[in-house]
Amino acid sequence: MEVLSSRILLRPSDLARSHRFYRDTLGLAIYREFGSPDAPGLVFFLGNSLLEVSGQTMDPRGDGIALWMQIRDVHEQHRRLLDAGVSILRGPRREAWGLVELWIEDPDKIPIVMVEIPEDHPLRRDQRGIPAHEE
C-alpha cells in the first residue's frame, strides 16, 4: 500500500468551541477551510501531519485516542496554557525514556501530550553510520 496523504479526524461535540481551542488557544495554523460557512471544517497543520476538526458528534471521545505533538519548549507552553485556562492533566516532567512531557486535554477531554526532546536525547543524534553494539 502506498499512502499519499493522511490526517487525524476529530468530530467534536461543539464545533465552534473546538475550532477556538485548536486555532486560538493552541495557535495551530490553518491549512484549509471547507464546507458550509455556518459550520466549516478546518484542517490544521500538525507538524508533519494534519488535524481535521469538522462535523459534530454526541460522543466525541473514543477510548485509547490521544494527540502527540512535539514542541520546542514544554515549560513555556505550560505557562501559556495555564494562563489561558486550559485543563492540565499533568505538568511538565522528564519521563524515564528521556522526553519532557506535558499532558493537557481539549474541550471534549481528548488527551494531548506535548513533548520536548531534550538536547541530550538520542533522538537528537544522527544514528546513521553508528555501528551496532556487539554483545
Backbone as CSV, one residue per row, in Angstrom:
resi,resn,N_x,N_y,N_z,CA_x,CA_y,CA_z,C_x,C_y,C_z
1,MET,0.839,-1.173,0.000,0.000,0.000,0.000,0.887,1.240,0.000
2,GLU,0.556,2.180,-0.832,1.266,3.460,-0.897,0.352,4.545,-0.338
3,VAL,0.718,5.127,0.797,-0.076,6.186,1.412,0.383,7.517,0.830
4,LEU,-0.547,8.241,0.224,-0.212,9.516,-0.409,-0.418,10.705,0.527
5,SER,-1.348,10.563,1.443,-1.651,11.643,2.369,-2.406,11.045,3.548
6,SER,-2.378,11.737,4.684,-3.139,11.270,5.832,-3.437,12.448,6.743
7,ARG,-4.429,12.245,7.609,-4.746,13.244,8.623,-5.527,12.592,9.742
8,ILE,-5.565,13.247,10.874,-6.347,12.824,12.018,-7.681,13.551,11.934
9,LEU,-8.779,12.833,12.128,-10.114,13.432,12.080,-10.703,13.500,13.484
10,LEU,-11.152,14.670,13.892,-11.860,14.833,15.157,-13.257,15.352,14.870
11,ARG,-14.256,14.729,15.483,-15.639,15.170,15.400,-16.027,15.641,16.802
12,PRO,-15.961,16.942,17.061,-16.207,17.452,18.412,-17.692,17.553,18.754
13,SER,-17.986,17.748,20.034,-19.375,17.957,20.454,-19.814,19.395,20.182
14,ASP,-18.873,20.337,20.171,-19.169,21.746,19.891,-18.103,22.241,18.912
15,LEU,-18.459,22.310,17.641,-17.500,22.625,16.580,-16.818,23.977,16.789
16,ALA,-17.586,25.020,17.057,-17.004,26.362,17.215,-16.039,26.400,18.400
17,ARG,-16.425,25.764,19.500,-15.559,25.739,20.689,-14.239,25.044,20.385
18,SER,-14.300,23.906,19.669,-13.068,23.189,19.333,-12.227,23.958,18.331
19,HIS,-12.868,24.636,17.380,-12.103,25.485,16.457,-11.336,26.547,17.240
20,ARG,-12.009,27.196,18.187,-11.336,28.227,19.001,-10.171,27.626,19.775
21,PHE,-10.356,26.436,20.346,-9.300,25.804,21.132,-8.069,25.526,20.273
22,TYR,-8.253,24.840,19.151,-7.099,24.457,18.323,-6.498,25.658,17.588
23,ARG,-7.340,26.583,17.117,-6.840,27.743,16.375,-6.305,28.824,17.312
24,ASP,-7.095,29.230,18.284,-6.755,30.391,19.106,-5.950,30.029,20.357
25,THR,-6.389,29.018,21.096,-5.709,28.673,22.341,-4.376,27.982,22.074
26,LEU,-4.403,26.916,21.244,-3.140,26.238,20.925,-2.340,26.995,19.871
27,GLY,-3.013,27.752,19.018,-2.325,28.541,17.994,-1.910,27.748,16.773
28,LEU,-2.646,26.668,16.454,-2.314,25.892,15.252,-2.686,26.682,14.004
29,ALA,-1.850,26.617,12.989,-2.104,27.306,11.724,-3.095,26.487,10.891
30,ILE,-3.961,27.199,10.169,-4.966,26.542,9.334,-4.380,26.227,7.969
31,TYR,-4.519,24.972,7.581,-4.108,24.503,6.253,-5.196,24.797,5.225
32,ARG,-6.447,24.472,5.581,-7.559,24.765,4.689,-8.857,24.789,5.454
33,GLU,-9.843,25.447,4.853,-11.196,25.520,5.385,-12.122,25.014,4.291
34,PHE,-13.145,24.265,4.677,-14.057,23.713,3.670,-15.467,23.611,4.239
35,GLY,-16.435,23.398,3.347,-17.817,23.180,3.770,-18.592,24.459,3.942
36,SER,-19.665,24.358,4.686,-20.603,25.449,4.913,-19.961,26.594,5.685
37,PRO,-20.220,27.849,5.278,-19.699,28.995,6.044,-20.251,29.026,7.476
38,ASP,-21.424,28.423,7.698,-22.027,28.403,9.030,-21.308,27.435,9.973
39,ALA,-20.808,26.341,9.417,-20.127,25.327,10.238,-19.004,24.700,9.420
40,PRO,-17.971,25.502,9.116,-16.902,24.978,8.256,-16.057,23.914,8.954
41,GLY,-15.471,23.065,8.146,-14.446,22.167,8.652,-13.119,22.889,8.546
42,LEU,-12.267,22.726,9.549,-10.934,23.313,9.500,-9.908,22.194,9.554
43,VAL,-8.882,22.333,8.733,-7.758,21.400,8.748,-6.548,22.209,9.194
44,PHE,-5.925,21.741,10.273,-4.791,22.442,10.861,-3.491,21.720,10.537
45,PHE,-2.414,22.496,10.395,-1.079,21.910,10.318,-0.757,21.338,11.693
46,LEU,-0.194,20.146,11.705,0.188,19.491,12.949,1.552,18.859,12.725
47,GLY,2.573,19.716,12.615,3.918,19.220,12.299,3.919,18.594,10.929
48,ASN,4.315,17.330,10.834,4.317,16.664,9.538,3.017,15.894,9.308
49,SER,1.950,16.304,9.993,0.638,15.699,9.839,-0.404,16.808,9.749
50,LEU,-1.647,16.412,9.618,-2.759,17.356,9.572,-3.819,16.903,10.564
51,LEU,-4.556,17.860,11.129,-5.650,17.591,12.045,-6.895,18.252,11.489
52,GLU,-7.897,17.456,11.156,-9.170,17.984,10.666,-10.163,17.997,11.811
53,VAL,-10.752,19.165,12.082,-11.796,19.311,13.092,-13.044,19.745,12.346
54,SER,-13.994,18.809,12.191,-15.186,19.079,11.390,-16.342,18.219,11.888
55,GLY,-17.531,18.580,11.457,-18.707,17.816,11.835,-19.004,17.948,13.314
56,GLN,-19.820,17.036,13.802,-20.207,17.064,15.210,-20.628,15.666,15.626
57,THR,-20.417,15.355,16.892,-20.841,14.075,17.446,-21.345,14.291,18.858
58,MET,-22.167,13.391,19.316,-22.628,13.447,20.696,-21.671,12.689,21.616
59,ASP,-20.782,11.868,21.048,-19.824,11.086,21.828,-18.439,11.247,21.222
60,PRO,-17.790,12.423,21.445,-16.546,12.716,20.750,-15.327,11.939,21.224
61,ARG,-15.357,11.447,22.438,-14.148,10.855,22.986,-14.145,9.349,22.802
62,GLY,-13.200,8.883,22.035,-13.007,7.450,21.897,-11.918,7.008,22.848
63,ASP,-12.144,5.910,23.554,-11.109,5.405,24.452,-9.876,5.038,23.640
64,GLY,-8.731,5.349,24.185,-7.486,4.979,23.538,-6.979,5.987,22.528
65,ILE,-7.636,7.122,22.355,-7.152,8.130,21.411,-6.479,9.259,22.187
66,ALA,-5.382,9.738,21.636,-4.679,10.893,22.186,-3.903,11.525,21.035
67,LEU,-3.631,12.804,21.145,-2.811,13.508,20.159,-1.422,13.702,20.756
68,TRP,-0.377,13.522,19.936,1.012,13.672,20.355,1.598,14.786,19.517
69,MET,2.124,15.803,20.174,2.695,16.953,19.468,4.080,17.250,20.016
70,GLN,5.076,17.243,19.151,6.417,17.660,19.565,6.486,19.175,19.461
71,ILE,6.927,19.812,20.541,7.067,21.269,20.560,8.469,21.632,21.038
72,ARG,8.837,22.901,20.899,10.192,23.319,21.256,10.398,23.511,22.760
73,ASP,9.405,24.087,23.460,9.598,24.437,24.869,8.338,24.102,25.663
74,VAL,8.350,22.961,26.330,7.192,22.499,27.097,6.872,23.456,28.244
75,HIS,7.893,23.956,28.935,7.663,24.819,30.097,7.025,26.143,29.689
76,GLU,7.458,26.712,28.590,6.865,27.953,28.092,5.391,27.735,27.751
77,GLN,5.092,26.640,27.053,3.701,26.354,26.686,2.862,26.044,27.917
78,HIS,3.426,25.408,28.905,2.702,25.124,30.146,2.227,26.418,30.789
79,ARG,3.122,27.397,30.910,2.746,28.685,31.499,1.659,29.366,30.664
80,ARG,1.827,29.353,29.352,0.858,29.998,28.462,-0.510,29.337,28.560
81,LEU,-0.536,28.014,28.557,-1.800,27.280,28.593,-2.484,27.405,29.958
82,LEU,-1.701,27.452,31.037,-2.289,27.718,32.358,-2.992,29.069,32.364
83,ASP,-2.316,30.096,31.821,-2.901,31.440,31.756,-4.164,31.462,30.910
84,ALA,-4.246,30.574,29.902,-5.414,30.519,29.018,-6.536,29.668,29.604
85,GLY,-6.301,29.065,30.775,-7.340,28.266,31.417,-7.511,26.860,30.875
86,VAL,-6.498,26.359,30.162,-6.561,25.012,29.603,-6.442,23.983,30.727
87,SER,-7.187,22.905,30.615,-7.142,21.831,31.600,-5.815,21.078,31.488
88,ILE,-5.007,21.153,32.549,-3.709,20.482,32.595,-3.903,19.145,33.302
89,LEU,-3.640,18.062,32.596,-3.761,16.736,33.192,-2.523,16.383,34.006
90,ARG,-1.357,16.804,33.506,-0.085,16.518,34.170,0.924,17.568,33.739
91,GLY,1.524,18.229,34.690,2.508,19.261,34.385,3.766,18.678,33.751
92,PRO,4.643,19.551,33.251,5.853,19.086,32.566,6.763,18.277,33.481
93,ARG,7.237,17.179,32.953,8.245,16.396,33.678,9.001,15.521,32.691
94,ARG,10.239,15.247,33.071,11.078,14.369,32.248,10.736,12.925,32.592
95,GLU,10.370,12.175,31.573,9.973,10.785,31.754,11.191,9.869,31.757
96,ALA,10.999,8.625,32.173,12.091,7.654,32.242,12.738,7.439,30.878
97,TRP,11.974,7.635,29.799,12.506,7.453,28.444,13.188,8.708,27.925
98,GLY,13.301,9.746,28.780,14.109,10.909,28.452,13.388,12.089,27.825
99,LEU,12.118,11.955,27.482,11.374,13.064,26.889,10.700,13.882,27.980
100,VAL,10.567,15.191,27.757,9.838,16.051,28.677,8.413,16.145,28.143
101,GLU,7.443,15.741,28.975,6.054,15.676,28.529,5.153,16.552,29.390
102,LEU,4.179,17.168,28.734,3.105,17.943,29.348,1.810,17.372,28.794
103,TRP,0.886,17.000,29.665,-0.393,16.430,29.238,-1.512,17.432,29.516
104,ILE,-2.292,17.743,28.468,-3.461,18.618,28.582,-4.641,17.874,27.974
105,GLU,-5.801,18.532,27.919,-6.920,17.940,27.192,-7.674,19.025,26.451
106,ASP,-8.306,18.619,25.339,-9.089,19.565,24.562,-10.476,19.712,25.196
107,PRO,-11.354,20.550,24.640,-12.662,20.767,25.258,-13.520,19.509,25.382
108,ASP,-13.275,18.492,24.558,-14.014,17.233,24.658,-13.261,16.189,25.464
109,LYS,-12.247,16.636,26.203,-11.437,15.786,27.078,-10.573,14.767,26.334
110,ILE,-10.230,15.078,25.091,-9.278,14.244,24.359,-7.884,14.611,24.849
111,PRO,-7.121,13.645,25.343,-5.780,13.947,25.856,-4.830,14.391,24.739
112,ILE,-4.009,15.364,25.074,-2.974,15.851,24.172,-1.663,15.829,24.946
113,VAL,-0.678,15.120,24.416,0.635,15.104,25.054,1.545,16.015,24.236
114,MET,2.133,16.981,24.905,3.089,17.885,24.277,4.471,17.449,24.730
115,VAL,5.348,17.222,23.779,6.642,16.607,24.051,7.772,17.519,23.605
116,GLU,8.754,17.670,24.483,10.001,18.364,24.135,11.112,17.322,24.166
117,ILE,11.927,17.314,23.121,13.055,16.389,23.062,14.295,17.139,23.533
118,PRO,14.818,16.783,24.721,15.987,17.489,25.255,17.218,17.341,24.344
119,GLU,18.121,18.278,24.471,19.336,18.293,23.651,20.155,17.015,23.777
120,ASP,20.141,16.389,24.958,20.967,15.205,25.174,20.248,13.889,24.836
121,HIS,19.060,13.958,24.281,18.281,12.746,23.974,18.794,12.094,22.683
122,PRO,18.800,10.746,22.607,19.266,10.055,21.386,18.508,10.447,20.112
123,LEU,17.251,10.889,20.231,16.510,11.322,19.033,17.145,12.553,18.384
124,ARG,17.992,13.258,19.123,18.671,14.447,18.598,19.959,14.113,17.855
125,ARG,20.389,12.841,17.893,21.648,12.471,17.255,21.395,11.672,15.984
126,ASP,22.205,11.892,15.019,22.151,11.145,13.763,22.719,9.755,14.012
127,GLN,21.875,8.748,13.886,22.268,7.370,14.187,22.875,6.650,12.982
128,ARG,22.874,7.309,11.821,23.454,6.652,10.627,24.947,6.501,10.815
129,GLY,25.450,5.370,10.451,26.881,5.136,10.500,27.409,4.714,11.865
130,ILE,26.543,4.684,12.871,26.986,4.222,14.184,26.867,2.698,14.197
131,PRO,27.988,1.992,14.445,27.922,0.534,14.427,27.026,-0.004,15.538
132,ALA,26.353,-1.114,15.232,25.502,-1.772,16.228,26.383,-2.333,17.332
133,HIS,25.860,-2.336,18.546,26.605,-2.892,19.679,26.683,-4.399,19.568
134,GLU,27.866,-4.911,19.779,28.033,-6.360,19.783,28.019,-6.825,21.219
135,GLU,27.395,-7.967,21.426,27.301,-8.486,22.807,28.182,-9.661,23.001
